[in-house]
Amino acid sequence: MYTSWTDWPRHRKVLAAPFNENIMKFVWNESLKQTREMLQSWARGDESRIPSVAKDTRTLSLNVLAATGFHRSYSFCSSNKPGADEAESYRNALQTVLDNAILLMFVPRRLLQLPLPRSWARIGGAAAEFKRYMMDMLNEETTLLKQGEAGTGSLMTSFVRALDTHQKEETASKSNEGLLSKGLTVDEIFGNIFVINFAGHDTTANTLAFSMILLAANPEVQGWVAEEVRQVTKNSDSEAWDYHALFSNLKRCRAVLLETLRLYPPIMALPKWSSEQPQTLQIGERAIVIPPQTGVMPSLLTVQTHPKYWLDPLRWQPSRWILPPTALESNGSRLGLAARLHQEELFTPLQSTYFPWSDGPQNCPGAKFAQVEFVAVLACLLWNHRMMIVQEPNESPEKARNRALATTEDCDMELLLRMRNADNVKLACKRL
């Protein structure tokens, strides 16, 4: 979806409204619930290996988004146990749409409704089914609004209010010509819904998949994070974890997210356009003039791995994001664990050297959503479990680790960066 700079604030206002602390608490609780169910499904299956970590993280991420964004609550269903319920149908339709987004952008809908080729017909059917789901959700929220009720408080609630505003504007359009619109049309709502599903689902799912393999290849990092989780949560069960009390203190969990995004950003560059006036960039002694209305693509991966800003830039090292405390105990001895964790702070990169959620006024409104979801999943996982690489016959631990790391480096870029074959590495989850 593309909007002009003058039209963008209208969309941003509608999108940003639901991303408040109340929804973050819901994201936290739903992420914990989904992770507990995922761990239970892994325990019920073949304990020696997880069928597909990448598919399961996709399911988890989709369920969190469906519950918090569209008030659709689904139980977790592992990739090795496909179902035929509404959740499975919704997931399949959305996944088909996301996997074939480029085709759907350029092939007319009427061609996708033809019986041949069969793959196109399947994609067209998934797009139509997904739109039906979205229309049903929109109609449900509209009904609540007409009945004078507050709605579910989800993203769809915000969209329905914007649609109501648009319809009132149309009714009064003759007397208000020239005024800027504040609402959204149905097509604009569906465009935003697609972007939310695309940006809020696959991005987090891919980052979780990368992190799972990287953690399995670096067990010392798992121990480092688990040390924080057990201390901060006071070793309590995850069902009792409170978002407001815990999230901000789980800094090492966030460090894993930040480091994974540094090396594996979902998008490799940020598409931007210059304004109506020429823009001058001063790079060293060179002055580069960018003409008006010119597309530019700043490379995220280049600046986020530049040795000028990052020590040992190609190494996955979450601890680089934690600033250790410098204080000592009153008797001069080293701080205890609780005091050290309390004094640890997250490292803030130099401006314009790290922006996986973009930067400036047009940054991603769902950045906090992604952080809360990721931290909840990681903390719940490492509180009482560890990820391990399943070794192939006659394979040494070192070769298994190298194979896992090679899998994270073998990526392709369609709309998002992802591993070509994440299932090339099988992982196991061991309960402590």
Wavefront OBJ file of the C-alpha trace (Angstrom):
o trace
v 0.000 0.000 0.000
v 1.320 3.451 -0.904
v 0.062 6.848 0.231
v 1.354 10.321 -0.490
v 2.986 12.405 2.218
v -0.157 14.576 2.480
v -2.467 11.527 2.640
v -0.295 9.506 5.003
v -1.298 11.214 8.319
v -4.913 10.111 7.789
v -3.877 6.442 7.640
v -1.306 6.814 10.413
v -3.803 8.301 12.868
v -6.190 5.387 12.417
v -3.422 2.790 12.662
v -1.627 4.302 15.646
v -4.688 4.673 17.887
v -4.941 1.013 19.002
v -1.188 0.587 19.620
v -1.370 1.716 23.250
v -0.310 0.188 26.563
v -3.668 -1.543 27.017
v -3.189 -3.510 23.798
v 0.446 -4.250 24.732
v -0.739 -6.001 27.887
v -3.051 -8.103 25.731
v -0.182 -8.864 23.305
v 1.958 -9.968 26.259
v -0.679 -12.294 27.691
v -1.653 -13.776 24.335
v 2.010 -14.369 23.393
v 2.608 -16.191 26.680
v -0.522 -18.290 26.151
v 0.456 -19.239 22.606
v 4.024 -20.104 23.684
v 2.792 -22.353 26.483
v 0.534 -24.155 24.004
v 3.387 -24.453 21.493
v 5.661 -25.968 24.146
v 2.907 -28.402 25.110
v 2.485 -29.467 21.483
v 6.229 -30.007 21.166
v 6.198 -32.134 24.334
v 3.354 -34.291 22.978
v 5.148 -34.962 19.706
v 8.437 -36.625 18.869
v 10.680 -35.408 21.692
v 13.747 -35.932 19.536
v 12.828 -33.201 17.038
v 10.352 -30.445 16.217
v 8.754 -30.993 12.763
v 9.097 -27.348 11.691
v 10.108 -24.491 13.966
v 9.587 -21.984 11.124
v 5.985 -23.092 10.517
v 5.210 -23.172 14.230
v 6.524 -19.663 14.816
v 4.399 -18.531 11.882
v 1.330 -20.074 13.493
v 2.138 -18.508 16.858
v 2.685 -15.067 15.347
v -0.507 -15.267 13.306
v -2.538 -16.315 16.353
v -1.192 -13.399 18.396
v -1.999 -10.971 15.580
v -5.476 -12.419 15.022
v -6.328 -12.179 18.722
v -4.982 -8.693 19.380
v -5.646 -7.077 16.014
v -8.896 -8.685 14.930
v -10.340 -10.278 18.086
v -10.015 -13.820 16.711
v -8.684 -16.138 19.398
v -7.295 -19.472 18.191
v -5.580 -22.287 20.046
v -2.103 -23.195 18.861
v -1.976 -26.102 16.414
v 1.438 -27.524 15.522
v 2.546 -27.929 11.913
v 2.529 -31.711 12.304
v -1.176 -31.753 13.193
v -3.082 -29.926 10.465
v -6.732 -29.296 11.194
v -9.817 -28.330 9.267
v -11.294 -25.718 11.617
v -11.800 -22.004 11.057
v -8.353 -21.205 12.436
v -6.657 -23.534 9.971
v -8.707 -22.195 7.073
v -7.946 -18.597 8.027
v -4.237 -19.349 8.452
v -4.015 -21.169 5.129
v -5.804 -18.385 3.266
v -3.600 -15.687 4.795
v -0.406 -17.659 4.249
v -1.245 -18.287 0.587
v -1.949 -14.580 0.111
v 1.310 -13.553 1.799
v 3.379 -16.120 -0.104
v 1.977 -14.914 -3.430
v 1.631 -11.191 -2.734
v 3.626 -10.143 -5.803
v 1.487 -12.272 -8.124
v -1.689 -10.857 -6.577
v -0.409 -7.311 -7.145
v 0.110 -7.737 -10.880
v -2.286 -10.423 -12.127
v -5.891 -9.224 -12.645
v -8.366 -10.867 -10.269
v -10.491 -12.199 -13.146
v -7.551 -14.303 -14.381
v -7.100 -15.809 -10.929
v -10.709 -16.991 -11.016
v -10.128 -19.190 -14.076
v -9.755 -22.966 -13.498
v -6.320 -23.048 -15.148
v -3.560 -22.911 -14.214
v -4.593 -24.695 -11.030
v -1.975 -22.905 -8.914
v -3.443 -19.542 -9.929
v -6.945 -20.730 -9.143
v -5.797 -21.808 -5.681
v -4.207 -18.397 -5.062
v -7.299 -16.581 -6.322
v -9.504 -18.721 -4.095
v -7.319 -17.958 -1.058
v -7.469 -14.210 -1.785
v -11.261 -14.334 -2.056
v -11.526 -16.373 1.146
v -9.235 -14.031 3.049
v -11.285 -11.039 1.906
v -14.445 -12.779 3.150
v -12.851 -13.206 6.574
v -11.921 -9.540 6.674
v -15.401 -8.475 5.542
v -16.999 -10.625 8.246
v -14.799 -9.013 10.893
v -15.588 -5.553 9.539
v -19.330 -6.267 9.579
v -19.200 -7.588 13.155
v -17.482 -4.437 14.379
v -19.886 -2.250 12.375
v -22.839 -3.962 14.037
v -21.393 -3.291 17.481
v -20.873 0.370 16.604
v -24.457 0.748 15.340
v -25.719 -0.815 18.571
v -23.904 1.863 20.525
v -21.314 -0.519 21.954
v -17.618 0.268 22.313
v -16.437 -2.588 20.099
v -13.676 -5.075 20.782
v -10.939 -2.458 21.136
v -8.931 -4.136 18.361
v -7.468 -2.670 15.191
v -10.717 -3.479 13.442
v -12.551 -1.213 15.905
v -10.351 1.678 14.824
v -10.990 0.864 11.160
v -14.772 0.777 11.627
v -14.715 4.160 13.298
v -12.666 5.494 10.365
v -15.193 4.003 7.930
v -18.036 5.634 9.858
v -16.212 8.961 9.638
v -15.749 8.504 5.878
v -19.429 7.708 5.340
v -20.474 10.796 7.317
v -18.041 12.852 5.226
v -19.626 11.526 2.024
v -23.074 12.490 3.284
v -21.906 16.032 3.988
v -19.527 16.258 1.012
v -21.507 18.859 -0.906
v -21.199 21.404 1.853
v -17.609 20.518 2.765
v -15.852 20.506 -0.569
v -12.129 21.047 -0.305
v -11.807 19.727 3.239
v -9.307 16.930 3.814
v -10.830 13.543 4.568
v -10.342 12.044 8.038
v -11.893 8.646 7.436
v -11.031 5.557 5.381
v -12.868 3.823 2.565
v -13.509 0.070 2.597
v -10.756 -0.480 0.016
v -8.322 1.592 2.092
v -9.223 -0.465 5.158
v -8.543 -3.719 3.311
v -5.244 -2.304 2.072
v -4.240 -1.469 5.644
v -5.357 -4.891 6.877
v -3.142 -6.574 4.306
v -0.146 -4.451 5.306
v -0.754 -5.194 8.995
v -0.942 -8.928 8.360
v 2.109 -8.791 6.126
v 4.196 -6.536 8.369
v 2.983 -7.892 11.689
v 2.980 -11.592 10.911
v 5.791 -12.774 8.666
v 8.318 -10.273 10.022
v 8.009 -11.466 13.627
v 7.681 -15.114 12.580
v 10.867 -14.960 10.496
v 12.775 -13.209 13.285
v 11.652 -15.875 15.754
v 12.736 -18.632 13.347
v 16.200 -17.075 12.901
v 16.521 -16.607 16.666
v 15.548 -20.189 17.505
v 18.299 -21.617 15.307
v 20.871 -19.064 16.472
v 20.046 -19.776 20.108
v 20.319 -23.522 19.535
v 23.756 -22.937 17.966
v 24.798 -20.762 20.933
v 23.711 -22.495 24.145
v 25.722 -20.052 26.242
v 23.411 -17.259 25.072
v 20.410 -19.314 26.152
v 21.916 -19.627 29.625
v 22.710 -15.897 29.719
v 19.099 -14.991 28.853
v 17.606 -17.636 31.160
v 19.631 -16.209 34.044
v 17.797 -12.920 33.583
v 14.375 -14.509 33.075
v 14.533 -16.548 36.287
v 15.780 -13.595 38.325
v 13.329 -11.024 36.971
v 10.298 -13.329 37.186
v 11.402 -14.628 40.604
v 11.142 -18.084 39.065
v 7.344 -17.840 39.039
v 5.141 -19.648 36.539
v 4.482 -17.709 33.319
v 0.725 -17.604 33.969
v 1.441 -15.150 36.767
v 3.742 -12.857 34.747
v 2.621 -9.236 34.656
v 3.460 -7.138 31.606
v 3.962 -3.850 33.443
v 6.219 -5.409 36.084
v 8.384 -7.551 33.807
v 8.683 -6.403 30.191
v 10.948 -3.399 30.705
v 13.281 -5.466 32.919
v 13.825 -8.285 30.409
v 16.641 -6.435 28.669
v 18.627 -9.488 27.597
v 15.533 -10.883 25.868
v 15.253 -7.643 23.919
v 18.978 -7.813 23.162
v 18.412 -11.127 21.327
v 15.695 -9.472 19.224
v 17.779 -6.376 18.463
v 20.838 -8.409 17.481
v 18.861 -10.767 15.255
v 17.256 -7.810 13.487
v 20.665 -6.191 13.066
v 21.995 -9.121 11.033
v 18.730 -10.381 9.558
v 16.450 -7.366 8.982
v 13.100 -8.395 7.418
v 13.617 -5.804 4.688
v 17.077 -5.021 3.317
v 16.418 -1.401 2.359
v 13.975 1.408 3.090
v 12.210 2.791 0.008
v 11.988 6.572 0.336
v 11.308 9.544 -1.945
v 12.869 12.973 -1.817
v 10.608 16.009 -1.493
v 9.809 18.674 -4.056
v 13.135 20.361 -3.346
v 16.655 19.018 -4.081
v 18.283 17.367 -1.075
v 22.015 17.650 -0.365
v 23.866 14.878 1.449
v 27.331 15.602 2.831
v 29.385 12.387 2.850
v 32.880 13.150 4.025
v 34.197 15.796 1.642
v 31.639 14.923 -1.040
v 28.330 16.737 -1.494
v 25.726 14.594 -3.243
v 22.584 16.286 -4.539
v 19.437 14.161 -4.796
v 16.981 15.611 -7.328
v 13.355 16.315 -6.380
v 10.892 13.405 -6.373
v 13.642 10.810 -6.612
v 13.428 7.334 -5.173
v 16.240 6.307 -2.815
v 16.900 2.966 -1.096
v 19.071 3.272 2.033
v 20.573 -0.142 2.788
v 19.816 -1.364 6.308
v 22.144 -4.332 6.254
v 25.105 -2.269 5.073
v 24.929 0.296 7.857
v 23.939 -2.281 10.487
v 27.069 -4.321 9.746
v 29.456 -1.443 9.068
v 32.721 -1.910 11.024
v 32.808 1.827 11.679
v 29.821 1.442 13.998
v 29.875 -2.204 15.068
v 32.703 -4.248 16.577
v 33.038 -7.683 14.961
v 29.974 -6.736 12.904
v 29.138 -10.101 11.309
v 29.084 -12.010 14.581
v 25.717 -12.682 16.244
v 26.386 -11.398 19.761
v 23.313 -10.242 21.749
v 25.501 -9.182 24.680
v 26.739 -6.212 22.594
v 23.373 -4.578 23.375
v 23.848 -4.696 27.140
v 25.886 -2.045 28.938
v 27.289 -3.749 32.045
v 27.169 -1.931 35.398
v 30.379 -0.262 36.547
v 29.464 0.113 40.212
v 30.667 -2.196 42.978
v 29.229 -3.209 46.327
v 30.003 -0.932 49.280
v 32.767 -3.311 50.356
v 34.376 -3.191 46.891
v 33.242 -6.651 45.834
v 31.521 -7.449 42.538
v 27.765 -6.867 42.412
v 25.466 -9.816 42.965
v 23.259 -11.101 40.120
v 20.131 -9.185 41.133
v 22.023 -5.889 41.453
v 23.878 -6.438 38.156
v 20.699 -7.176 36.255
v 18.981 -4.158 37.777
v 21.807 -1.857 36.677
v 22.233 -3.269 33.157
v 21.071 -0.910 30.434
v 20.329 -1.390 26.750
v 22.863 0.097 24.357
v 21.569 2.911 22.133
v 23.230 2.933 18.669
v 24.331 6.119 16.978
v 21.551 7.844 15.080
v 20.909 6.377 11.619
v 23.062 3.289 12.212
v 20.213 0.978 13.186
v 16.616 1.173 12.001
v 14.878 -2.190 11.481
v 11.536 -0.433 12.133
v 12.455 2.500 9.903
v 13.049 5.886 11.509
v 11.556 9.348 11.801
v 7.837 10.209 11.695
v 7.083 7.330 9.324
v 8.540 4.632 11.537
v 6.646 1.393 12.103
v 3.689 1.894 14.483
v 3.902 -1.786 15.442
v 7.506 -1.719 16.725
v 6.474 -2.008 20.383
v 3.970 -4.742 19.457
v 6.774 -6.816 17.902
v 9.098 -6.286 20.866
v 6.477 -7.274 23.429
v 5.525 -10.395 21.484
v 9.132 -11.501 20.946
v 10.198 -10.915 24.561
v 7.179 -12.811 25.911
v 7.845 -15.783 23.614
v 11.575 -15.926 24.380
v 11.160 -15.505 28.138
v 8.460 -18.174 28.320
v 10.575 -20.553 26.237
v 13.866 -20.162 28.096
v 12.340 -20.047 31.573
v 12.279 -23.834 31.699
v 13.388 -25.113 28.264
v 16.444 -25.158 26.023
v 16.705 -25.425 22.247
v 19.142 -27.939 20.752
v 20.277 -28.866 17.248
v 19.399 -32.415 16.233
v 22.599 -34.006 14.949
v 22.525 -36.094 11.810
v 23.998 -39.645 11.888
v 27.767 -39.551 12.489
v 27.703 -35.744 12.726
v 29.812 -34.041 15.390
v 28.368 -31.194 17.496
v 30.687 -28.737 15.734
v 29.519 -29.815 12.270
v 25.891 -29.641 13.395
v 26.446 -26.086 14.643
v 28.141 -25.066 11.377
v 25.258 -26.564 9.408
v 22.770 -24.576 11.496
v 24.669 -21.317 11.022
v 24.994 -21.981 7.288
v 21.212 -22.375 7.115
v 20.719 -18.919 8.634
v 23.062 -17.475 6.001
v 21.312 -19.175 3.068
v 18.529 -16.642 2.549
v 16.416 -15.256 -0.233
v 14.587 -11.980 -0.542
v 11.124 -11.850 -2.064
v 9.145 -9.352 -0.050
v 10.982 -10.251 3.153
v 14.328 -11.765 4.054
v 13.927 -15.399 5.070
v 15.846 -18.646 5.130
v 15.529 -20.700 1.952
v 15.091 -23.905 3.908
v 14.787 -23.367 7.651
v 13.683 -26.988 8.071
v 17.095 -28.124 6.868
v 18.007 -27.879 10.545
v 15.825 -29.829 12.941
v 15.667 -28.555 16.496
v 14.645 -30.224 19.735
v 13.221 -28.534 22.809
v 14.319 -29.991 26.133
v 12.490 -29.273 29.367
v 14.783 -28.709 32.329
l 1 2 3 4 5 6 7 8 9 10 11 12 13 14 15 16 17 18 19 20 21 22 23 24 25 26 27 28 29 30 31 32 33 34 35 36 37 38 39 40 41 42 43 44 45 46 47 48 49 50 51 52 53 54 55 56 57 58 59 60 61 62 63 64 65 66 67 68 69 70 71 72 73 74 75 76 77 78 79 80 81 82 83 84 85 86 87 88 89 90 91 92 93 94 95 96 97 98 99 100 101 102 103 104 105 106 107 108 109 110 111 112 113 114 115 116 117 118 119 120 121 122 123 124 125 126 127 128 129 130 131 132 133 134 135 136 137 138 139 140 141 142 143 144 145 146 147 148 149 150 151 152 153 154 155 156 157 158 159 160 161 162 163 164 165 166 167 168 169 170 171 172 173 174 175 176 177 178 179 180 181 182 183 184 185 186 187 188 189 190 191 192 193 194 195 196 197 198 199 200 201 202 203 204 205 206 207 208 209 210 211 212 213 214 215 216 217 218 219 220 221 222 223 224 225 226 227 228 229 230 231 232 233 234 235 236 237 238 239 240 241 242 243 244 245 246 247 248 249 250 251 252 253 254 255 256 257 258 259 260 261 262 263 264 265 266 267 268 269 270 271 272 273 274 275 276 277 278 279 280 281 282 283 284 285 286 287 288 289 290 291 292 293 294 295 296 297 298 299 300 301 302 303 304 305 306 307 308 309 310 311 312 313 314 315 316 317 318 319 320 321 322 323 324 325 326 327 328 329 330 331 332 333 334 335 336 337 338 339 340 341 342 343 344 345 346 347 348 349 350 351 352 353 354 355 356 357 358 359 360 361 362 363 364 365 366 367 368 369 370 371 372 373 374 375 376 377 378 379 380 381 382 383 384 385 386 387 388 389 390 391 392 393 394 395 396 397 398 399 400 401 402 403 404 405 406 407 408 409 410 411 412 413 414 415 416 417 418 419 420 421 422 423 424 425 426 427 428 429 430 431 432
